Amino acid sequence: MTAERGDEPHVVRLLGAYVLGALAARETGRVAQHLQRCDGCAAAYVEVADAECLLSLLDVEDLLE
């Protein structure tokens, strides 16, 4: 599951939008396919997904403190 040099570019910059469901369908598919083959991007995805879940637990008041 590792992307070798010469494969498509890594998708780390798209992960925030991917987690939030803000990518177009074509980009979503490209990111999903890449995550299946690239350990580095998959690890970054887990971190971004965890952060998004934690942020959803906060209230607006928590963010203003």
PDB file of N, CA, C and O in Angstrom:
ATOM      1  N   MET A   1       0.821  -1.196   0.000  1.00  0.00           N
ATOM      2  CA  MET A   1       0.000   0.000   0.000  1.00  0.00           C
ATOM      3  C   MET A   1       0.860   1.254   0.000  1.00  0.00           C
ATOM      4  O   MET A   1       0.483   2.233   0.644  1.00  0.00           O
ATOM      5  N   THR A   2       1.940   1.276  -0.654  1.00  0.00           N
ATOM      6  CA  THR A   2       2.786   2.470  -0.712  1.00  0.00           C
ATOM      7  C   THR A   2       2.844   3.020  -2.115  1.00  0.00           C
ATOM      8  O   THR A   2       2.918   2.268  -3.086  1.00  0.00           O
ATOM      9  N   ALA A   3       2.810   4.321  -2.218  1.00  0.00           N
ATOM     10  CA  ALA A   3       2.936   4.955  -3.531  1.00  0.00           C
ATOM     11  C   ALA A   3       4.409   5.112  -3.846  1.00  0.00           C
ATOM     12  O   ALA A   3       5.169   5.642  -3.037  1.00  0.00           O
ATOM     13  N   GLU A   4       4.802   4.667  -4.986  1.00  0.00           N
ATOM     14  CA  GLU A   4       6.186   4.786  -5.417  1.00  0.00           C
ATOM     15  C   GLU A   4       6.392   6.118  -6.129  1.00  0.00           C
ATOM     16  O   GLU A   4       5.434   6.753  -6.569  1.00  0.00           O
ATOM     17  N   ARG A   5       7.644   6.530  -6.238  1.00  0.00           N
ATOM     18  CA  ARG A   5       7.953   7.732  -7.015  1.00  0.00           C
ATOM     19  C   ARG A   5       7.444   7.561  -8.430  1.00  0.00           C
ATOM     20  O   ARG A   5       7.591   6.492  -9.024  1.00  0.00           O
ATOM     21  N   GLY A   6       6.852   8.599  -8.968  1.00  0.00           N
ATOM     22  CA  GLY A   6       6.301   8.509 -10.310  1.00  0.00           C
ATOM     23  C   GLY A   6       4.798   8.252 -10.317  1.00  0.00           C
ATOM     24  O   GLY A   6       4.136   8.468 -11.332  1.00  0.00           O
ATOM     25  N   ASP A   7       4.259   7.794  -9.192  1.00  0.00           N
ATOM     26  CA  ASP A   7       2.808   7.635  -9.103  1.00  0.00           C
ATOM     27  C   ASP A   7       2.167   9.019  -9.002  1.00  0.00           C
ATOM     28  O   ASP A   7       2.857  10.037  -8.963  1.00  0.00           O
ATOM     29  N   GLU A   8       0.852   9.033  -8.960  1.00  0.00           N
ATOM     30  CA  GLU A   8       0.152  10.304  -8.868  1.00  0.00           C
ATOM     31  C   GLU A   8       0.600  11.072  -7.621  1.00  0.00           C
ATOM     32  O   GLU A   8       1.088  10.467  -6.667  1.00  0.00           O
ATOM     33  N   PRO A   9       0.441  12.382  -7.622  1.00  0.00           N
ATOM     34  CA  PRO A   9       0.880  13.184  -6.473  1.00  0.00           C
ATOM     35  C   PRO A   9       0.131  12.786  -5.206  1.00  0.00           C
ATOM     36  O   PRO A   9      -0.996  12.293  -5.252  1.00  0.00           O
ATOM     37  N   HIS A  10       0.782  13.012  -4.093  1.00  0.00           N
ATOM     38  CA  HIS A  10       0.155  12.728  -2.805  1.00  0.00           C
ATOM     39  C   HIS A  10      -1.015  13.684  -2.589  1.00  0.00           C
ATOM     40  O   HIS A  10      -1.084  14.744  -3.211  1.00  0.00           O
ATOM     41  N   VAL A  11      -1.932  13.302  -1.705  1.00  0.00           N
ATOM     42  CA  VAL A  11      -3.188  14.038  -1.554  1.00  0.00           C
ATOM     43  C   VAL A  11      -3.321  14.730  -0.199  1.00  0.00           C
ATOM     44  O   VAL A  11      -4.423  15.112   0.195  1.00  0.00           O
ATOM     45  N   VAL A  12      -2.213  14.894   0.512  1.00  0.00           N
ATOM     46  CA  VAL A  12      -2.263  15.459   1.861  1.00  0.00           C
ATOM     47  C   VAL A  12      -2.973  16.808   1.881  1.00  0.00           C
ATOM     48  O   VAL A  12      -3.733  17.083   2.809  1.00  0.00           O
ATOM     49  N   ARG A  13      -2.746  17.645   0.890  1.00  0.00           N
ATOM     50  CA  ARG A  13      -3.368  18.974   0.876  1.00  0.00           C
ATOM     51  C   ARG A  13      -4.875  18.925   0.691  1.00  0.00           C
ATOM     52  O   ARG A  13      -5.560  19.904   0.986  1.00  0.00           O
ATOM     53  N   LEU A  14      -5.397  17.825   0.216  1.00  0.00           N
ATOM     54  CA  LEU A  14      -6.833  17.692  -0.016  1.00  0.00           C
ATOM     55  C   LEU A  14      -7.568  17.011   1.137  1.00  0.00           C
ATOM     56  O   LEU A  14      -8.795  16.913   1.110  1.00  0.00           O
ATOM     57  N   LEU A  15      -6.848  16.545   2.137  1.00  0.00           N
ATOM     58  CA  LEU A  15      -7.469  15.717   3.166  1.00  0.00           C
ATOM     59  C   LEU A  15      -8.503  16.455   4.007  1.00  0.00           C
ATOM     60  O   LEU A  15      -9.527  15.873   4.365  1.00  0.00           O
ATOM     61  N   GLY A  16      -8.261  17.711   4.327  1.00  0.00           N
ATOM     62  CA  GLY A  16      -9.242  18.468   5.106  1.00  0.00           C
ATOM     63  C   GLY A  16     -10.565  18.555   4.382  1.00  0.00           C
ATOM     64  O   GLY A  16     -11.616  18.291   4.966  1.00  0.00           O
ATOM     65  N   ALA A  17     -10.524  18.923   3.117  1.00  0.00           N
ATOM     66  CA  ALA A  17     -11.742  19.010   2.312  1.00  0.00           C
ATOM     67  C   ALA A  17     -12.368  17.626   2.126  1.00  0.00           C
ATOM     68  O   ALA A  17     -13.592  17.499   2.103  1.00  0.00           O
ATOM     69  N   TYR A  18     -11.547  16.605   1.995  1.00  0.00           N
ATOM     70  CA  TYR A  18     -12.043  15.232   1.837  1.00  0.00           C
ATOM     71  C   TYR A  18     -12.826  14.806   3.076  1.00  0.00           C
ATOM     72  O   TYR A  18     -13.928  14.270   2.960  1.00  0.00           O
ATOM     73  N   VAL A  19     -12.266  15.041   4.254  1.00  0.00           N
ATOM     74  CA  VAL A  19     -12.917  14.661   5.506  1.00  0.00           C
ATOM     75  C   VAL A  19     -14.243  15.403   5.676  1.00  0.00           C
ATOM     76  O   VAL A  19     -15.212  14.840   6.187  1.00  0.00           O
ATOM     77  N   LEU A  20     -14.284  16.655   5.252  1.00  0.00           N
ATOM     78  CA  LEU A  20     -15.502  17.456   5.397  1.00  0.00           C
ATOM     79  C   LEU A  20     -16.509  17.219   4.274  1.00  0.00           C
ATOM     80  O   LEU A  20     -17.604  17.781   4.302  1.00  0.00           O
ATOM     81  N   GLY A  21     -16.153  16.391   3.282  1.00  0.00           N
ATOM     82  CA  GLY A  21     -17.043  16.120   2.165  1.00  0.00           C
ATOM     83  C   GLY A  21     -17.188  17.301   1.229  1.00  0.00           C
ATOM     84  O   GLY A  21     -18.235  17.491   0.609  1.00  0.00           O
ATOM     85  N   ALA A  22     -16.124  18.099   1.128  1.00  0.00           N
ATOM     86  CA  ALA A  22     -16.186  19.327   0.340  1.00  0.00           C
ATOM     87  C   ALA A  22     -15.530  19.215  -1.033  1.00  0.00           C
ATOM     88  O   ALA A  22     -15.379  20.222  -1.724  1.00  0.00           O
ATOM     89  N   LEU A  23     -15.143  18.029  -1.432  1.00  0.00           N
ATOM     90  CA  LEU A  23     -14.531  17.847  -2.748  1.00  0.00           C
ATOM     91  C   LEU A  23     -15.583  17.437  -3.774  1.00  0.00           C
ATOM     92  O   LEU A  23     -16.614  16.859  -3.428  1.00  0.00           O
ATOM     93  N   ALA A  24     -15.311  17.741  -5.022  1.00  0.00           N
ATOM     94  CA  ALA A  24     -16.152  17.248  -6.112  1.00  0.00           C
ATOM     95  C   ALA A  24     -16.033  15.725  -6.166  1.00  0.00           C
ATOM     96  O   ALA A  24     -15.050  15.157  -5.689  1.00  0.00           O
ATOM     97  N   ALA A  25     -17.019  15.079  -6.737  1.00  0.00           N
ATOM     98  CA  ALA A  25     -17.060  13.614  -6.779  1.00  0.00           C
ATOM     99  C   ALA A  25     -15.797  13.012  -7.391  1.00  0.00           C
ATOM    100  O   ALA A  25     -15.275  12.015  -6.892  1.00  0.00           O
ATOM    101  N   ARG A  26     -15.313  13.610  -8.457  1.00  0.00           N
ATOM    102  CA  ARG A  26     -14.116  13.081  -9.125  1.00  0.00           C
ATOM    103  C   ARG A  26     -12.894  13.148  -8.205  1.00  0.00           C
ATOM    104  O   ARG A  26     -12.121  12.194  -8.120  1.00  0.00           O
ATOM    105  N   GLU A  27     -12.728  14.280  -7.518  1.00  0.00           N
ATOM    106  CA  GLU A  27     -11.604  14.435  -6.592  1.00  0.00           C
ATOM    107  C   GLU A  27     -11.752  13.493  -5.404  1.00  0.00           C
ATOM    108  O   GLU A  27     -10.764  12.924  -4.938  1.00  0.00           O
ATOM    109  N   THR A  28     -12.972  13.323  -4.912  1.00  0.00           N
ATOM    110  CA  THR A  28     -13.211  12.405  -3.798  1.00  0.00           C
ATOM    111  C   THR A  28     -12.770  11.000  -4.174  1.00  0.00           C
ATOM    112  O   THR A  28     -12.112  10.322  -3.385  1.00  0.00           O
ATOM    113  N   GLY A  29     -13.120  10.569  -5.349  1.00  0.00           N
ATOM    114  CA  GLY A  29     -12.713   9.249  -5.823  1.00  0.00           C
ATOM    115  C   GLY A  29     -11.214   9.116  -5.955  1.00  0.00           C
ATOM    116  O   GLY A  29     -10.642   8.085  -5.602  1.00  0.00           O
ATOM    117  N   ARG A  30     -10.573  10.163  -6.465  1.00  0.00           N
ATOM    118  CA  ARG A  30      -9.116  10.145  -6.630  1.00  0.00           C
ATOM    119  C   ARG A  30      -8.422  10.048  -5.271  1.00  0.00           C
ATOM    120  O   ARG A  30      -7.468   9.288  -5.109  1.00  0.00           O
ATOM    121  N   VAL A  31      -8.906  10.821  -4.299  1.00  0.00           N
ATOM    122  CA  VAL A  31      -8.316  10.780  -2.964  1.00  0.00           C
ATOM    123  C   VAL A  31      -8.534   9.408  -2.339  1.00  0.00           C
ATOM    124  O   VAL A  31      -7.604   8.835  -1.771  1.00  0.00           O
ATOM    125  N   ALA A  32      -9.744   8.877  -2.434  1.00  0.00           N
ATOM    126  CA  ALA A  32     -10.046   7.566  -1.851  1.00  0.00           C
ATOM    127  C   ALA A  32      -9.152   6.479  -2.441  1.00  0.00           C
ATOM    128  O   ALA A  32      -8.645   5.631  -1.707  1.00  0.00           O
ATOM    129  N   GLN A  33      -8.956   6.494  -3.738  1.00  0.00           N
ATOM    130  CA  GLN A  33      -8.093   5.504  -4.383  1.00  0.00           C
ATOM    131  C   GLN A  33      -6.642   5.659  -3.927  1.00  0.00           C
ATOM    132  O   GLN A  33      -5.957   4.670  -3.670  1.00  0.00           O
ATOM    133  N   HIS A  34      -6.187   6.894  -3.831  1.00  0.00           N
ATOM    134  CA  HIS A  34      -4.811   7.138  -3.406  1.00  0.00           C
ATOM    135  C   HIS A  34      -4.595   6.652  -1.976  1.00  0.00           C
ATOM    136  O   HIS A  34      -3.553   6.074  -1.667  1.00  0.00           O
ATOM    137  N   LEU A  35      -5.573   6.884  -1.105  1.00  0.00           N
ATOM    138  CA  LEU A  35      -5.433   6.477   0.297  1.00  0.00           C
ATOM    139  C   LEU A  35      -5.311   4.968   0.441  1.00  0.00           C
ATOM    140  O   LEU A  35      -4.709   4.486   1.400  1.00  0.00           O
ATOM    141  N   GLN A  36      -5.870   4.221  -0.491  1.00  0.00           N
ATOM    142  CA  GLN A  36      -5.757   2.767  -0.450  1.00  0.00           C
ATOM    143  C   GLN A  36      -4.355   2.288  -0.795  1.00  0.00           C
ATOM    144  O   GLN A  36      -3.972   1.177  -0.427  1.00  0.00           O
ATOM    145  N   ARG A  37      -3.589   3.109  -1.495  1.00  0.00           N
ATOM    146  CA  ARG A  37      -2.260   2.696  -1.964  1.00  0.00           C
ATOM    147  C   ARG A  37      -1.100   3.373  -1.252  1.00  0.00           C
ATOM    148  O   ARG A  37       0.043   2.946  -1.411  1.00  0.00           O
ATOM    149  N   CYS A  38      -1.359   4.411  -0.477  1.00  0.00           N
ATOM    150  CA  CYS A  38      -0.263   5.207   0.074  1.00  0.00           C
ATOM    151  C   CYS A  38      -0.340   5.257   1.601  1.00  0.00           C
ATOM    152  O   CYS A  38      -1.235   5.882   2.171  1.00  0.00           O
ATOM    153  N   ASP A  39       0.611   4.589   2.246  1.00  0.00           N
ATOM    154  CA  ASP A  39       0.627   4.542   3.706  1.00  0.00           C
ATOM    155  C   ASP A  39       0.779   5.923   4.334  1.00  0.00           C
ATOM    156  O   ASP A  39       0.136   6.218   5.342  1.00  0.00           O
ATOM    157  N   GLY A  40       1.617   6.764   3.754  1.00  0.00           N
ATOM    158  CA  GLY A  40       1.853   8.093   4.318  1.00  0.00           C
ATOM    159  C   GLY A  40       0.609   8.960   4.303  1.00  0.00           C
ATOM    160  O   GLY A  40       0.278   9.598   5.302  1.00  0.00           O
ATOM    161  N   CYS A  41      -0.074   8.986   3.184  1.00  0.00           N
ATOM    162  CA  CYS A  41      -1.301   9.777   3.075  1.00  0.00           C
ATOM    163  C   CYS A  41      -2.418   9.172   3.930  1.00  0.00           C
ATOM    164  O   CYS A  41      -3.226   9.905   4.499  1.00  0.00           O
ATOM    165  N   ALA A  42      -2.467   7.851   4.022  1.00  0.00           N
ATOM    166  CA  ALA A  42      -3.480   7.198   4.851  1.00  0.00           C
ATOM    167  C   ALA A  42      -3.276   7.549   6.318  1.00  0.00           C
ATOM    168  O   ALA A  42      -4.248   7.776   7.038  1.00  0.00           O
ATOM    169  N   ALA A  43      -2.025   7.597   6.771  1.00  0.00           N
ATOM    170  CA  ALA A  43      -1.735   7.989   8.155  1.00  0.00           C
ATOM    171  C   ALA A  43      -2.130   9.439   8.396  1.00  0.00           C
ATOM    172  O   ALA A  43      -2.687   9.759   9.446  1.00  0.00           O
ATOM    173  N   ALA A  44      -1.852  10.312   7.448  1.00  0.00           N
ATOM    174  CA  ALA A  44      -2.235  11.716   7.573  1.00  0.00           C
ATOM    175  C   ALA A  44      -3.749  11.848   7.600  1.00  0.00           C
ATOM    176  O   ALA A  44      -4.283  12.675   8.339  1.00  0.00           O
ATOM    177  N   TYR A  45      -4.446  11.047   6.808  1.00  0.00           N
ATOM    178  CA  TYR A  45      -5.906  11.060   6.790  1.00  0.00           C
ATOM    179  C   TYR A  45      -6.471  10.731   8.171  1.00  0.00           C
ATOM    180  O   TYR A  45      -7.401  11.393   8.633  1.00  0.00           O
ATOM    181  N   VAL A  46      -5.921   9.724   8.826  1.00  0.00           N
ATOM    182  CA  VAL A  46      -6.404   9.330  10.156  1.00  0.00           C
ATOM    183  C   VAL A  46      -6.266  10.501  11.126  1.00  0.00           C
ATOM    184  O   VAL A  46      -7.168  10.760  11.923  1.00  0.00           O
ATOM    185  N   GLU A  47      -5.148  11.203  11.058  1.00  0.00           N
ATOM    186  CA  GLU A  47      -4.942  12.355  11.943  1.00  0.00           C
ATOM    187  C   GLU A  47      -5.959  13.458  11.654  1.00  0.00           C
ATOM    188  O   GLU A  47      -6.521  14.039  12.583  1.00  0.00           O
ATOM    189  N   VAL A  48      -6.197  13.749  10.391  1.00  0.00           N
ATOM    190  CA  VAL A  48      -7.151  14.800  10.023  1.00  0.00           C
ATOM    191  C   VAL A  48      -8.566  14.386  10.431  1.00  0.00           C
ATOM    192  O   VAL A  48      -9.324  15.205  10.951  1.00  0.00           O
ATOM    193  N   ALA A  49      -8.921  13.141  10.202  1.00  0.00           N
ATOM    194  CA  ALA A  49     -10.254  12.659  10.558  1.00  0.00           C
ATOM    195  C   ALA A  49     -10.460  12.716  12.068  1.00  0.00           C
ATOM    196  O   ALA A  49     -11.536  13.095  12.530  1.00  0.00           O
ATOM    197  N   ASP A  50      -9.443  12.345  12.840  1.00  0.00           N
ATOM    198  CA  ASP A  50      -9.528  12.427  14.298  1.00  0.00           C
ATOM    199  C   ASP A  50      -9.726  13.864  14.756  1.00  0.00           C
ATOM    200  O   ASP A  50     -10.545  14.127  15.637  1.00  0.00           O
ATOM    201  N   ALA A  51      -8.988  14.793  14.168  1.00  0.00           N
ATOM    202  CA  ALA A  51      -9.104  16.199  14.550  1.00  0.00           C
ATOM    203  C   ALA A  51     -10.504  16.716  14.246  1.00  0.00           C
ATOM    204  O   ALA A  51     -11.077  17.448  15.053  1.00  0.00           O
ATOM    205  N   GLU A  52     -11.059  16.351  13.103  1.00  0.00           N
ATOM    206  CA  GLU A  52     -12.402  16.789  12.729  1.00  0.00           C
ATOM    207  C   GLU A  52     -13.428  16.255  13.719  1.00  0.00           C
ATOM    208  O   GLU A  52     -14.360  16.968  14.091  1.00  0.00           O
ATOM    209  N   CYS A  53     -13.267  15.020  14.145  1.00  0.00           N
ATOM    210  CA  CYS A  53     -14.187  14.435  15.129  1.00  0.00           C
ATOM    211  C   CYS A  53     -14.086  15.164  16.465  1.00  0.00           C
ATOM    212  O   CYS A  53     -15.104  15.440  17.099  1.00  0.00           O
ATOM    213  N   LEU A  54     -12.879  15.474  16.891  1.00  0.00           N
ATOM    214  CA  LEU A  54     -12.694  16.187  18.152  1.00  0.00           C
ATOM    215  C   LEU A  54     -13.278  17.590  18.090  1.00  0.00           C
ATOM    216  O   LEU A  54     -13.891  18.045  19.056  1.00  0.00           O
ATOM    217  N   LEU A  55     -13.101  18.278  16.979  1.00  0.00           N
ATOM    218  CA  LEU A  55     -13.652  19.626  16.831  1.00  0.00           C
ATOM    219  C   LEU A  55     -15.174  19.612  16.894  1.00  0.00           C
ATOM    220  O   LEU A  55     -15.784  20.566  17.376  1.00  0.00           O
ATOM    221  N   SER A  56     -15.785  18.546  16.414  1.00  0.00           N
ATOM    222  CA  SER A  56     -17.246  18.480  16.430  1.00  0.00           C
ATOM    223  C   SER A  56     -17.792  18.376  17.853  1.00  0.00           C
ATOM    224  O   SER A  56     -18.980  18.614  18.070  1.00  0.00           O
ATOM    225  N   LEU A  57     -16.958  18.030  18.813  1.00  0.00           N
ATOM    226  CA  LEU A  57     -17.389  17.935  20.205  1.00  0.00           C
ATOM    227  C   LEU A  57     -17.418  19.294  20.906  1.00  0.00           C
ATOM    228  O   LEU A  57     -18.003  19.421  21.982  1.00  0.00           O
ATOM    229  N   LEU A  58     -16.802  20.293  20.313  1.00  0.00           N
ATOM    230  CA  LEU A  58     -16.706  21.609  20.934  1.00  0.00           C
ATOM    231  C   LEU A  58     -17.924  22.462  20.615  1.00  0.00           C
ATOM    232  O   LEU A  58     -18.526  22.347  19.547  1.00  0.00           O
ATOM    233  N   ASP A  59     -18.270  23.319  21.565  1.00  0.00           N
ATOM    234  CA  ASP A  59     -19.305  24.334  21.359  1.00  0.00           C
ATOM    235  C   ASP A  59     -18.632  25.626  20.934  1.00  0.00           C
ATOM    236  O   ASP A  59     -17.414  25.759  21.058  1.00  0.00           O
ATOM    237  N   VAL A  60     -19.395  26.563  20.444  1.00  0.00           N
ATOM    238  CA  VAL A  60     -18.858  27.863  20.046  1.00  0.00           C
ATOM    239  C   VAL A  60     -18.185  28.527  21.245  1.00  0.00           C
ATOM    240  O   VAL A  60     -17.135  29.150  21.096  1.00  0.00           O
ATOM    241  N   GLU A  61     -18.772  28.400  22.415  1.00  0.00           N
ATOM    242  CA  GLU A  61     -18.202  29.003  23.628  1.00  0.00           C
ATOM    243  C   GLU A  61     -16.805  28.452  23.918  1.00  0.00           C
ATOM    244  O   GLU A  61     -15.922  29.192  24.351  1.00  0.00           O
ATOM    245  N   ASP A  62     -16.606  27.156  23.680  1.00  0.00           N
ATOM    246  CA  ASP A  62     -15.295  26.543  23.888  1.00  0.00           C
ATOM    247  C   ASP A  62     -14.256  27.181  22.967  1.00  0.00           C
ATOM    248  O   ASP A  62     -13.107  27.373  23.365  1.00  0.00           O
ATOM    249  N   LEU A  63     -14.649  27.503  21.760  1.00  0.00           N
ATOM    250  CA  LEU A  63     -13.722  28.065  20.795  1.00  0.00           C
ATOM    251  C   LEU A  63     -13.386  29.521  21.097  1.00  0.00           C
ATOM    252  O   LEU A  63     -12.332  30.012  20.693  1.00  0.00           O
ATOM    253  N   LEU A  64     -14.275  30.212  21.804  1.00  0.00           N
ATOM    254  CA  LEU A  64     -14.055  31.615  22.123  1.00  0.00           C
ATOM    255  C   LEU A  64     -13.179  31.820  23.353  1.00  0.00           C
ATOM    256  O   LEU A  64     -12.707  32.930  23.597  1.00  0.00           O
ATOM    257  N   GLU A  65     -12.959  30.771  24.122  1.00  0.00           N
ATOM    258  CA  GLU A  65     -12.142  30.886  25.342  1.00  0.00           C
ATOM    259  C   GLU A  65     -10.689  31.065  25.025  1.00  0.00           C
ATOM    260  O   GLU A  65      -9.868  31.177  25.935  1.00  0.00           O
TER     261      GLU A  65
END
